[in-house]
Structure formats: structure tokens, C-alpha cells
């Protein structure tokens, strides 16, 4: 797997290691430790009391020691080297003054001491103050010996011989001298050794801690992680435990340093106050050393914590990336597996039973693909979360998410395409099955037309009618050829299907030929009463006793492609006509139109009461219950926040109907002529239905998401409703469509009556409202248009068409357009433009009811022209643009739709022509005055070209 390895030796790791290196350098400044020479220091060879001379030189005291001559020079060198190094740590001044106390010693011993000091002292020796022997004899020897060897000593050491302790005060203040030398500086060699040992041990501990942290950081930076998630998690757990132990060690070291720092502080006692100034510098030097080490420990801990935090973040992101990659690989394998199963259904050959089985397999495959797609969406969401948290592998995560989207789109499109292909193949088989049934019915009809039954003219006429009806029914199957079927169903016919279709067509053709011959015989019989010739026909293979019709009797050309569903509020004519026909049959004996009119009015008022009661029930039993605290446990919190979207403005609609409109309708009970004004007076109030209908798609999406919620089930149980909430949310849409049906029926029985004109106006206003709502919902579904669609003016009409496009002045000829597959486009006619869109095919329960449209292109009406007649199909017409530079052949669903569109386009063009004429006259008058416009330039406007091509098309059609 192409995962990126995690390396922790980045900028933060490098700075962390640099800090530890500084600690090592600081720890190596002392070459000797008090542990190495503690036994020599305890022999009182020399000590560093912390006092300084008047010239600020450090004082090293050599106390009276009878064994000094026995001390080796290397031991003396170590002691002096250590003491001078300690003094250098306390300050930058490296001058030293030696007090050599030899008051009880001899001249020979004094001479040896000076020689050893001269040979072993490692620093800048500023002055040697010698307290010479006090006995008379040894003082005499010393004076004589020093006088003869003074030059030798002065060349090597700046020696000053002092007779007594009081002579020291000329060079050193008494506060800088220890009590044995007549001073007040308190110094205890054993305690000093203990303190120095503690300070140096603490420094060594800090150094070792720095080494441990450096080793741990180096291990984290250089160790490669395994390719196994459990192993990685185990390593991370071990590292976390080591981090915890190191943190404990750092805490212990810090505690030790603080304790040492507390002990180095001078206690505030009377004695301490008197000697605090004398020992301040030495104590302060050790205190600064420990304090510096503690600061280094704190810096190490801070750097270590930052290093660990970033390392842990990297490790967590590494594990997240690994798990994300595993999920990605598993999903890719699942998608490929589903695609392979889908590919096995590529062969659509076989009989209708086999095609059914493949459709069943595809349904199961579709369920599996939905589960896989749900997992894909979950993994993509996981990737988005990782990217939002600034994951270090952002590019890889985005690449994986894009690939998952690509694979999911392929899977979705392949399953959808296969479903469409199998569905069309199944319809093709059904067509073939119906054609066979048609053959069987024709054979049955021929077998039952015995000659003895048609001796009379009436029997022959009935037989002719039966034959005519059968031929009209069989005509689509006889005329279809494989090419047209392939074009109609957009599938490739298998050789097996072609052979079967040809056999059925041949059979139907034979039956048709026999029927035509028999028709001729029956016509002679009806004209001359001559006995017709009896035609012998073979017995049908599958005799069908039932003579039920399988096809319509009219020879209209069938379109076997299922029409796309459009979002519109349909004017349901057939439903009402059936109901009214049933009513008229029951009222045949009642010749009074008033009774019919009152019957419709009563239905209008009764249904209005039911409608208001249903709205009240929904608002009280569902909407109000969403604010009931006792019901909160039954609904998700997000659902309660979407209450206003789910119900839309239903409360506003209920308030209008219950408080205003229902009372106005009830006042019309005895005066049907008031119904029209009742609607007209409140025409503007009905615009609230537009808001409700535009919100309906979002409301249905929320209902679909939460329909299984226990809250809705409990409310439905309490209300004892047979139907769910979604059925009641549809009531306002159904009601606004039913008003125009009732008004139309009421107007039917109110012709030439009082108020009929207002009733007609009310009906027109309701139809306009429905159209306005329908158009606005379609317009809101248009995506991709750059600009404001409202600037194109009012929407006149819209609908779906088959469209061919080409360039008449280019290489493509219009006669060749019929060879190409048309594009399915949804056209919107505005006052200023024609907008071409493609209806988007989306999955889901509401996709057909609430479609969406992708904008393709727009034709400005001031450059548009039309041609009414196109050869080959009377449903087609031309829309051309820019002087026929672009030509669109548009095929309407039927001739009526075509003529309606042509009428509306011509009305717009006529209005534009009138406006253009007035505008050009004004411009011509202005330009004529300026002498800049020629008469020929006024004859090339697009509207004049429209009239020219319209006349040309009309003339060609007439020919």
C-alpha cells in the first residue's frame, strides 16, 4: 500500500536533540569531580573558602600540615586544578592569592612547599602570602634562607613573607579570612565537600537524563514502523509506557534539584546574618549552578513534551491513514466485485423468462450496490474528517476519496443503465408476446368466420367491421421493422429476437392478405348478395377462446418508450368526466340544470369542510405534538428543529380557510352566483399555495428520512388515521387542483346564468394559479444558468421534446438529421428567450415528481425564427437561430403541442416585430437627419427574416 512513512526527525525533533546536546556540553565542563579527590581534600592539603583579597583575587588557603612534604606533586596538582576550576565557575576573574600557613613548620619544609606549589599550580597565581615560622630559630633560618633564595622564588612566585596574621589585613579584609587566620568567614571543609558532592551528583543525573531522552528521541526518529496495525498499536503502547516512565524520572530529578536548591539557601539566623556577606559569593555560585541545571531540566521537559505530542499526533494520523487505506482497498474490491457481477448480466438474449430472472438478479445486485455505496459515502466522510483535521497525507486522502466517488458513479450508472436495458428488453419481449397473441386472435377470427353465417348483408357488414378492427389493431406489428424497433427501444436486437419478430410479422402479413381477400368477398356480398368464396385457413396453434383485445383499435403509431415524468399539478379531466358521466346517468330524468348546479355546489362546500377538518387534525395531532415535552423521547432532536420545513405554511393555509374562505363558501349555499366573486375577492390569498408547493420537495425529503420515527407512528395511532402523515401533507396540493375541476363543472351548468362571467373569470384565475405554481417549480429546478432567469420575462410554456441540432450552412444537411439519435430536452419559452435544458435522471422515490434540469443553452427571441412543416413527421418543426446558422428540429409529443408552441412563439415574434418597427422608425428618422443610414440596412432585421422563412416554409409545404 502506498502509505507515507512517518519520520519524527523533523524540525521539532532536531531542535529537541540540539537542546540535549547543549546539556552534554555543560555537563562536561568539569574534568574532575569531588568524588575523585575527596580523600585528599579531607587531608587539609588546601581549601577554597570563597574569600577574596582586596584585589578581588580568589584565596586558596594551605593550612598548617606537617605531612605536606609527603604529598605527591600529582595529587597536589589535582587538588589545585579542581579548586581553580570551581573558582572559574563562580566568575570570570581567574586570579588567585595563596595563603601558605607555615607558622609551626621549618624553613626546609616551607621551601619544599613553595617549590611544589610553583610546579603544580595550574592558574594565574597573583600573590603568595607566607606566614613564616614563629619559633626564633626557624624564623632566623627562614630569613637567611629566603634572603639568599629570594631571587629564585620571586622569578617563579610573587612571594611575600608575613610575620603574623595581622599582616594579612594589609592584603585581605578580615571578613574574607577564616577564624584560624583571624577573620570572621565561617567555613567548614566537610560540609563544603558534602555540598559539592551533591551539586556534582545532581549535574551528573541531569546529564544522564539528557542522554536517556536523546536515545529515546533518536529511536522514535529512526525506527521504521511495521506493516501491521496490531503491531503498530503494540509499539505505540510500549512507547507511551516509556514516555510515562521518563516523565516520572524527570519529575524525580526536578524534585531533587529543588531540594538541593533549598539547602543551598543561607538560613536567616543571627549568626548567618553576620556571616552571610562573607560566604555569599560561594553559596551564590553553587546556587546558580543548581538553578541553571534546573532550568535545563525544565527546558528538556518542555521540549520533550512538545516532541512527544507531535510524535503522538503523527502516529495517530498514521494509524488513521492505515485504517482509511484498508477500508479503501476493501471497498474498491467490493465495488469491482459488484461491477463484475453486473457485467455477467451484459447478455440480454434469451426468452422472457430468462430476462425476468436477470431483472430479479439485477434487483438483488442493486440492493448490494446500495449497501456498498453507503459504505463508500461513510469512508468518503471519514476522509473529509481527516482532511479537515489537517492530516499530513492530505493529497493521498483526497486522491482516494476522488477515486471512490468515481467508482461509485460508475457503479451507479452501470446498474442504472443495465436496469434500463433489461427493462426495455423485457418490454420488447412483451411486445413480441402481444404480437403472437395478435396472431392467435387473427387465426381465431378467421376460423370463426364460416361462410354459412354471412348469407345476409347485415352479417357480412359485421364481418367486414371485425376484419377492419383487427387490421387496425395488427397494423403496428406489421409495419414495425428491426431498425425502427431498435431505434424505438434504444437496444440492440439479438439475432434470436430478429428471427422471432420476422416470423411473427410474416404470419401477420399472411393473415392480413387473407383478410384483405376476404374483405373483397364480403364487399361483393353486401353489394350483390352473392355467396362469397370460402377461404380455408389453418387451425391456430394456440386457440384463444377469449377474444379480448390486446391493442387499441385506432391505428395510431405507438411510442413504446415510457415518457419521463414531469413535475406539474395536472388538470385531471378523465377522473372528473367519469364521475360526472356517472352522475348524469343517475340524473337523466332530472332536466333541471339548477339541481346539477346545486349538487356541484354542495360538493364544493362539503369537501371544503372536510379539508379544513383534516388540516386542523394534522396541525393539532402532529405539529403541536412536536412541542410536547412528553413526546421528545420519541423523535430525534434534528426533526424538532425542522418542523417549519416539514409542514410548510400549512398553518397559514388553515387559518385562511377556516376563518375566511369556508364561511364565504357557506354563504353561497343558496346563491351559486356568488361563488365566482368568492374566489375572485380572495385571488391573491391563494398565492400562499405557491409557497406551500415550492416547499413540498424539501418537506417530502424530510418525511422520507424520518418516516419510520416512533413519534409519527404514535401520533397516527392516537388519531386513528388509516394513512400516514405524508398523505395529509399532500392534501393542500390536491385541494388547489380540485378547485378548478369543481369550478369547471359548476360553469358547465351555469351558462347564460347570473354570475357565469365571474365564474369563468374565477376558473381562469385558478388555472393561471396552477400554471404559475407549476412553472415556478420547474424554473426553480433549473441548475447551471448564469444570470437571473427572471430577466428573461414571464414563462409562457414549457415541456419535453426530442431535439436534433445542426448548422444549415455547414457540412451537415438537414435531410441527414433523421439518421441521428435525438437529444431529449426540456424547453422553457420565455418572453425574451427559449431555454434548452436536460432533465436529470436521479434516483429516489421523489425523483420523477420533483425533477431537476441542467441548463444547456439559451436562444434570444430577437434572433429566433420558426418553420412549421418538416418532412417526415407532422409533429416536427424547426427553431432556427441567427439567420439559420443554428437549426433545431423539435419533435413534439403530438400535433396539438406543436401547434400550441408555434402559436406562442409567433405571438412573441409578432410583438417583437411591432416593437422593432416602432424602434426602427425612430432610429431611421434620427439617422436620416444625420445622413448616416442607408435604406438597405433596415431590411435585414431578424424579425423580417423570420417572416421570410415562415412564408418560404409555408409555400414549400403547400407545394
N, C-alpha and C positions, 0 to 999 in steps of 0.2 A: 504494500500500500504506500502511496506517495505522501506519507506524512512527513512533516518537517521536524527534524530532531531539535530537542530543546538543549541549548547551551547556556549555562548560567554565568560563564565568564564574560560578561558584558561590562558596560561602563560602571554599573554599580558594584560588580564583583571586583573589578580592577581597583577602584578606589578603596574598597574594603581591604584588599590584600596590601595595598600601599600603606595604609594606616598601621597594619600589623607589622610591617617591615620597620616602620619608624620606632615601634616599641622595642624591636630586637636591637636596633642600633643604640637606643637609650639604655637598654639593659647591659650592653657590652662595654660601656664606658669605664667601668671599674675592672682592672685586670686582676686585682687581689680582693679577697673578702676578709672580713674579720674572723671568719671561721678558720682561715688558713694560718693566721698569726696570733690567734687569741692567747695561746700559751706563752708567747714571747711578750705580749702586752701585759700579761699578768705578772711578769718578772720585773716590772717597773723599769724597763730599759728607757722608754721615753713616752710622753703623752702629749696630746693636743687639747689643752684646757679650753680653748676658744677665746683666750685673751689676745689682745693686740697691743703692740707698742705704740709710742707716741707718733711714730712714723707710719702707723697703720699696718705694720708687718705682722704676720701671724707668729705666735710664740709657741715654740716646741721646747718643752722642758725635759732635761735629763736629770732626774732626781739622784740623790746620793745612792750609789750602788757599788758595793765593794766587789761585785763579780763582773763589773763591766768589761774588765780586760779579758775575761774568758769568753765573752760573746763573740761568735764569728762575724766576720765582716758581711757575709751574705745575709745573715739574719738581721743585722743592723740595717742593711740596705733595704730589705723587705719592709721592716717596720717604718723606716723613714719614707719609703715610696708610698706606703699605704696612707701614712699621716698627711703627707703633702697632697696626695690625690683627694683626700677628704676635704682639705682646706680649699683646694681649687674648686670643688663643687659648690662651696659656700659663696664664692665671689671670684671676680676676675683678677684681683690683686694676688700675685703669686710670690711676693717677697716674704722671707721668713727670718725670724730672730730666734737664736738658740740660747737658752739659759742652761749653762752647764754647772750644776751644783757639786763642787768638789771640796767642800769645807772640811770634811773628815778624811780626805784622801791624801795621797802623796803626789809629789811632783812627777815622779815617773809614771804613775797611773794617769795623771792629768795629761801628760804628754801623749801617752798612748791613745787616750780618748779623743784628743784633738786630731790625731793622725787618722783614726778610724772614721771620725765624722767627716773629715776632709775627703776621704776616699769614698765614702758611702752616700753622702748627701746628694739627692737627685735634682734638687730645685735651685732657685736663686737665693743663695744664702746672703742675707743683708748684713747680719751682725751676730757675733758670738760673744755673749756676756758670761764671763767665767768668775764664779765665786771661789777664790783660791783657798787653799788650806788655811785653817785658823791657828794651828799649832805654830810655835815660834820657829822651830827647826824647819818644818816643811814649808813655812812661808818664806824663810830665808832661801831655801833651796829653789823655791818657785821663782823668787825674784831674780836670783842669779841665773837660773836655767832659762827663764823666759827672756832675760836681757840678752843672753848670748844667742838664743834661737828665735828672737822676735822677728828678725827679717824673714826667716823661713816661713814662720806662721802667718805673718801679715801678707805674704805673697799669695798664700792659699786661702786663708781665712781672715776676715776682719775681726780680730780678737781684741776684746777689752777686758783687762783684769780688774776685778772689783774686790775691795777689801771686806765689805759687809753687805747685808741685804738692803740697808738703807741707800747704798749707792745705786741700787736698781731703779730707785724712784726718779733718777735723772733721765732714764730712758723709757721707763714704763710706769704708768699710773698704778697706784696700789689697788684700784678696783679691777685691774686686769691681771693681778697676781694672785696665786693661790695662798692659803693661810700659812703654809710652811715657808713661804718666801716673804711673809709679812704683808700679804694682801688680803682682800675680802672675797675674792672669787671662789664660790663653792664648786668643787669638782671632785667627783668620785669615780675612779678608774673602772671599778667593777660594774657600776651602773651604766657608765658610758659604753662599755663593751656589750652589755645586755641590749641596750637600745640600738647600737649599731648592728648587732646580730639580727634583731627584729626587723630593722629597716631593710637590711640586705636580703633577708629571707622573704620579705614581702615583695621586694623588687624581683627576686628570682621567681616567685609564684606568678607575678604578673607576666613575666617573660614566658613561662611555661604555658600559661593560659593563652597568650597570644599565639604560641606555636600550635596549640590544640585547635584554636579557631581557624588558623591558616590551613592546617591539614584538612579540617572538615570542609572549609570553603573550596579548597583545591579538589577534594574528592567530588563535591557536588558539581564543580565546573567541568571535570574531565571524564566522569563516569557516563557511559552510554547506557540508555535505558533499554530493557528487553522488549521484544515484540509480543508481549503478553500482558493483558490488562491485570489479571490477578498478581502476576509477578511484579508489575509496576506498583500496584497498590501496596504490596508487601514491602517493597523497598521504601516507599514513601512513609509507611508506618514506622519502619526502623529509623529512618532519618528524623522523623518527628520525635521519637523517643530520645535519640541522641541530642537533638536540639533542646529538649526539656532538661536533660542531664547537664548539658553545657550551661544552660541558663542558671541552674542551681549552683554550679561551680562559680559562675560569675557573681552570683549573689553572695556566696560564702566569701569570696575574695574581697568584695566590696565591704562586707561587714568587718572582715579582719583589718582592712585598711582604715576604716573609720575608728575602730577601737584603738589602733596604734596612733592615729592622729590625736585622739582624745588624751592618750597617755603622754604625748609629747608636749601638750599644753602646760605652761607653768602654773601651778596652783596658786590661788590668791590668798596666801598666808602672810603673816608679818615677816617671817624670815625670808619667804620667797620674794616679797616685795623689795626687801633690802638688797637681795642679790639678783633680782630679775634683770637689771640692766647689764650686769656682768656676764651672765650666761645667755643673754637674749640672742646673740648672733648665732651661737652654736645650736641652740634649741630651734631657733627660727630656720636654720639651714636644714636640719633633719625634717622639720615640719613641712617645709617647702618641697623637699624630696618626696615625702609620702603623699602630700597633696597633689603633686604632679603625677605621681603614679596612679592615684585615684582618678584623676581627670582622664588619664589614658584608659583606665578600665571603663569609665563611663562612655568615652568615645568609642571604644571597642564594642561595648554592648549596644550602643545606638546603631553603629554600622552593621553589627551582626544581625540585629533585629530587622533593619531595613533590607539587608541582603536576604534574610530568611523569608521575609514577607513577599518580596518579589519572586524569589525562587518558588515558594509555595503557589503563588499565582500562576507562574509558568507551568508548574506541574499539574495544577487543577485544569488549566486550559489544555494541556497536553492530553490529560485523560478525557476531557470533554470532546476534544477533537478526535481522539481514537474511537470513542463510543459513537460519535456522529459519523465517522467513516465506516464503522461496522454497520450501522443502520443504513447508511447509503448503499453499501455493497449488497446487503440483503434485499433492499428494495429494488435495486437495479436487477438483481436475479429474479425477483418476483414479477416485475414488470415484463422482463424478457420471456419468462415462462408463460404469462398470460398472452403476450403477443404471439408466442409460438402456438399456443392452443387456438388462438384466433386465426392464425394462418392455416391451421388444419381445416378450417371451415371455408377456405377460399373456393373450393369446388362446389358450385351451386347447381350442378347437374343432378339428375335423379327425378323420381316421381314426387308427387305432392306429399306423400307420407314421409319420405326422406327429408324433404325440405322442412316439414313440420318438426322433425326430430332435430334438425340443425338449428331451427329457431329456438327450440327448447334448450339445446346446449348453449346457444348464444345468450339466452336469458340467465342461465346459471353462471356463464362466464362474465356477464355484465355485473352480477352480484359480487363475484370475486374481484372484478376490476374496481368496483366501488370501495370495497374494503382496502384494496391496495392503494387507491387514490387517497383515501382517508389517512392511511399511514404516511403517504407522500406529503400530504399537507402538514401532518404533525412534524415530520422531520424537517420540512422547509421552515416551519415556525421555530423549531429548535435552532436551526441555522441562523435565522434572523435574530434570535435572542443572543446567540454567541457573538454575532457581528455587532449588535447594539452594546455589548459589554466590552468592546474594543479588543477582541481576540487577536492574538498575534498572527494567526493564519487566516486573515480576513479574505484574501484573494482566493485561497483554496475553498473556503466555505461558500463564497459567492458562486464560484465555478460549479461546485456540487449542487447547490440549490438551483442554478440555471439548468443544469443537466436533468435534475428531477422534474422541473417544470416542463422541459422539452419532452421527456419520456412520458409524462402524464398526459400532455397534449396529444402525443402520437397515439397513446393507448385509447384515450377518449375518442379521438377522431376515427381510429381504426374500428373500434367497436360500433360507433355510430354509423360509419359507412357500411360495415358488414350487416348491421340491422336493417338499414335501408335497402341494401342489395337483396338480402334474403326476403324482406317484405315484398319487394317488387317481384322477385322470382315467384313467391307464393301467389301473388295476385295474377301473375302470368299463368301459373298452373290453374288457378281458379277460372281464369278466362278460358283456358283450354277445356276445362271441365264443363263450363257453361256452354261452350261451343258444341261439345259432344252431346250435352243434353238437348241442345237445339236440333242436332241431327236426329236424335231419337224422337223428339217431338214431331219433326217433319215426317219421319218414316211412319210414325203413329197416325198422323193426319192423312197421309197417302193411303195407308192400309184401311182406314175407316171410311174413305170416300168411295163407297161402292156405287156402281153405275145405276143400280135399281133404285137408289134413294134420291136420285136427281132427275126424275122424269118431268117434274113441273118446273116452271120458270122461277118460282119463289125459292125452291130448293137449290137450283143452280146458282141463283143470285147469292144465296147464303154461302154456298161453297166457294164462290168467287171471293166473297168478303173474307172468309177464313184463309184462303190462299194469299190474298193481298196482305193480311195482317202478319202471316208467317214470314212472307218475303221481306216485309219491312223490318221484322224482328231479326231475321238472319242476315240482313244486308251488312251490318258492321263486321261480322265474322267473315263474310265472303270477300269483302273489299280489303281487309287487312292483309298486308304482306309483311314478311320478316323484317324488312328495313324500317317500315313505319312502326312496327311493334317495338323494335329496338330503340327507336327514337322516342317513342311514347313512354316507355318504361325506363329508359336510360340504363339498360342492361344489355349484355352481350348474350344473344340466344345461343344455346348449345345446339350442336347438330341434332341431338335427340329431340329437342323441343321443335326445331325447324321441321323435322320429318313428321312429327305428330301433328303440327299445325297444318302442314301441307296436305296430310291425309284427311284431316277434318275439313279443310277448305275444299278439297276435291269432292268429298262426299256431299258437302253442302251445295256445291256447284251442280252436281248431278241431280240432287233433289230440286234445286231451283229450275233446272232445264225441264225436268218432268212437269213441275208445277206450271211453268210457262206454256208448255204444250197443252196441259190440261185446262189452263185458263182459256186458251183459244177455243177448245172444245165447248167449254161451258158458256162462253160468249155466244157461240153459234146456237147453243141450246136456248139461251134466253131470247135470241132474236128470231129463230125459225122453228123452235120446238122440235129440233132434230135430235135423235138419240146420239149422244157423244160416244166417241171411241173409248173403250175401256183400256186403261194403261195398267200393265202388270208391273208391280213394284216388289222388290224383295222384302221379306219379313224383317222387321227390325231386330237387331241383336239383343238389345235390352229394351223390351217393350215397356213403356211407361204408361200405366193406366191413367195416372193423373195428368191432366193437360194444363197444369198451372203454367203461367207464363214466367219465364226466367229473365226476360228482357223487356224494356218498354216498347210499346207498339209504334212509336213515332220514329222515323229514320233519322234522328239527329245523330251527328257524329259525337261519339263518346270520348271523353278525356279520362283515361284511367289513372292518371296521376292525381293523388289526393291534393286538393287545394290547401294552401297554407292558411292557417287560422289567423284572423286579424282581430286586433283589439278594437271592438266597437260595440256600441249599445244598439242591438238590432231592433228594427221595427218588425215585430212578429206578426206578419199578415196571416199566414196559414192557420196559426193556432186560433186566432180570433174568428177567422172566416168559418172554420169548422164549428166553433161554438155557436156562432150566430146562425149557421145553417141549421144546427140542431134546434135552436130556439125558434127559428122561423117555421120549422116543421111542426113544432108544438103550438105555434100561434097562427097556423094557416087560416083558421076560422075567424081570427080577430083581424078585422080590416082597419082598425084604428091605429094610426101612427102614434097617437098620444100614449097608448098603452105600451108600445115598444119603447118610446122615448122615456116614459116613467120607469120602465123596467131597467133601462141602462142607467138612469139617474140614481135609482135605488141601489144598484150595484156599486156605483161610484161612491155613494155615501157610506154604505155598509163596509166596503173594503177599506175606506179611509179610517173608519172606527177601529177595525181590526189592526190596521197598520199602526195607528197611534198606540193601541194597547200593547202590541208586540214591542215597539220601541221602548215604551215605559218598562216592560218586563225585563228587557236586556239591560237598560241603564240601572235599574234597581237591583236586579239579580246578579249581574256580573260586574258592571263598572263600579257601583257603590261598594260592593263586597271587596274590591281590591284595596279599599281603605279601611277595612275591618281588621283590627289587630288580631282577632281570633283566627283569621284566615291566613295570616302572614306565613305560618309554618308550611302551608300547602303550596306556596308559589315562590319561584326564585326571586331574589331581590331585583334583578335586572328587569324582570317582567313588570314589576310595580312601577318602575320608572318610565315604562313605555306605554302607559295606559292611554295617554292622549293620542298616541300614534295608532294604537290598536282600534280604538273606537272613533278616531277622527272627530269630526264636528257633529256626531250623532246627537249630542245633547242640544245643540243649536237647532238641528232639524226637528227634534221632538218638540222643543219649545214653540217653534213656528207653527207646526201642525196642530198641536194640542190647544194652544192659546188663541190662534188666529184663523188658520185656514179651515180646520174642521168645523168650527162654528159658522164660518161663511158658507161652506157647502151645505150644512144642515138648514140654513135659511133659504136654500134653493129647492127645498123639498116640493113645495107647491108652485114653484116658479122656475121651470127649466131655463127660461130665457135669461136668468141671472147667472148661469154657470159661466158663460163667456166672460162677462165683466169680473166675475170672481177670480178667474185665472189671470186676466189682464191687469187687474189692480195690483196683484202680487207677483207680477212677472219678474221683477228684479229680485224678489226674495228667493226665487227658485235657483238663483245663481249659487246659493250655498251648496247645491248638489254637485256643482263642478268641483268645488274644493273637496267634497267627500270622495268623488270618483277618482280624482287625481291622487288622493292618499290611499286608495284601495290596494294598489300593488304592494306598498310597504306594509300595510295592515295585514295582508294575506301572508307575507313573508314572516311576520312575527307570529301569526297564528300557526303557520306550518312548523315553526321552530318549537313552540310551546304547547302544541295541541294535546300532547299526552300528559300535560301537567295535571296533578291531582286537584288543583284548585278548580279548573274548568269542569272536571268530572263531578266534583262535589256541588258546584253551582247548578249544573244540569240536573243532578239528582234532586236537589231542593226544589227547583222549578218544575220538575216532572216534564221536562221537554223531551220530545222524541228525537229531535235533531240537535246537532251541536251548535256552538256559538257561531261558527262560520256561516251557517245557513241564515242566521238572523242578521249578521253583518252585511249580507247580500240584499237584504230587504229594501234599503233605500234605492239601490240601483234598479231593482226590479220595479219599484213603485214609480220612479220617474219615467220608466219606459212604458208603464201601463197607462199613464195619464193620456198619452196621445192616442192609444187604442180606444179608450173609452170616449174621448172627445170625438174621434173619427166616427165611431158608431152613433154617438149622440147627434152629430151633424147629419148623418145619413137619414135620420128620422126627423130632422128639423128643417128641411129645405123649405124655403119660402115662408118660414115661420118667424115670429118676432125673436130677435136676438141671434138669428142664424149668421149674420155677418160678423158679429162679435165672437160667436162660437168658432167661426172659420179663422178669425184672427188669433184666437186663443190656441187653436190647433197648430197654426203656423208658428206661433211663438214657442210652443213646446217642441215642435220638430226642430226649430232653429236651436233651441237649447241643447237638444240631444246631439245635433250635429256639431255644435260648438264644443261640447264636452268631449265628444269623440275625437274631433280634430285636435283639440288641445292636448289630449293624452297621447295621440300619435306624434304630435310635434315635440312633446317632452321626451319622447323615446328616441329622438334623432341625436346621434353622437357623431362628433368629428367635424361639425360645421364651424368654420372660423368666422365669427361675426354674430350678429343678432338676427335670428330668424324673423323677429317681429318687424324688422326693417323691410322685409320683402312684401309687406302688406297683409291683407286678410287672406287666410287659406280658403280657396274656393272649393276644392275637391281633392281627394286622394284615393289611391287604390293600387293594386298589384297588377303587373303586366310582364309579358315576355318581350325582351328588347334585343334588337340587332343594331350594331353600330358600325359605321364605316365613313369613308371620305369619298364623296362622289367625284371629286376632281382628282383623286389619286388613282392608284393602280387597281383598287378593289371596285368592282362593278356591283350595282345594287341587285342585279339578277343573280349574283352569286351568294347573296346573304342567306338565302333559304338553305344553303348547304351547311351552314354553321349552326352549332348549338346556341340557342338564345340564352341571354342572361335574364335571370329573374330579378326584376327591380320593382321597388315601390315608389310611385311617383306622387309628388306633392305639387299641386298647382296653386301658386300664389298670384297675387295681383301683379307682381313685378318679376316673377321668375318661376321656372319649373325646376324642382329639386329632385335629383335621382338618388335613391338610397337602396341599400341592400339589407333585406331583413335578416337579422342574425338568428341563427338556429341555436337555441340554448336549451339545456336540459332542465327538467324540473316540472312540477305539476302546473305551475302558472306560466310556463314559457309561451304556450300558444295564446293564452288570454292576454298576456302582457308582453308583447314582443318588443324588440329594440331594433333600431335601424342604424346602419353605418352609412354616413354621408359619402357619396361618390363624386358627383359633380353638379353644377348648377348652370342653367341656361337663362340669361336675362331675356325678358319678354320683348325688349326693344330690338332683339336680334333674331327672333324666332319666327318661323313660318311653318305651315302645315300643308300636307297633301292628303286629301280624303281617301282616295282609292289607291290600293296597292294590289298588283296582280297576285293571284294565288289564294287569297283569303280575304273575305269581306270584313273580317274582324280587324284587319291591319290598317294602319295609317302611318303617315310619315310626320316626324317633327324634325325640321332641319334648322340649322343654326349658322349664322354668318355667311349668308349667300350660298347655302348648300355646301359649305366647306365641311361641315359635320352633319351627317344624316342619321337619324334614329328611326328604325322601323319598329313600331309599337303594336303589339298584338293584344287586344282587349279580351276579357273572358267571353264577351258576346257583343253583338252588334249594338245593342242599346247602350252599353257602357261606352263603346267607341263614339257613338253619335253625341252622347252627353258631354264627353270630353272635348270633342271638336266644337260643339256649341259654346262651351265655356271659354275655350281658347280664342275662338273667333270674336266673342264678346269683348275679351280683353284687348285683342288686336284692334278691334274697331274703335274702342275708346282711346287706345294709344294713337290711332291714326287721326282721330279728331283733334286730340291734344297736339299731335305733331304738326297738323295742318295749321292750326292757330299759331303755334310757335314759329313755324317756318315763315308764315306770312309776316309776322312781326320782324323776324330776322331779315327777311327779304326787303322789307321796307327800309330797315335801317341800313342794310348793306347797299341797297340801290342808291340811297342818298350819298353814301361814301364812295360809290363806284367800284366796289371790291367783290361783287358777287355776280357770277355768270348764270344765265337761266338754266344751263345744263346741269349745274351742280345740285339743283333742287329736285332732280328726278331720280336720285339713287338712294333714297332712304330705305331702311329695312322694311317699313310697313308697306311701301309701294311694291317692293319685291315680293312681299307676302301675297298681295293681290294678284300679281302676275303669275306666280307659281300655282296659286289656287285655281285661277282661270285655266292655266295650262293643264293642270291635273284633271279638271272637270271636262275639258274638251277631249282629252285623251280617253277618259272613261266613257264619254258619250260615243266616241268612235268605236 
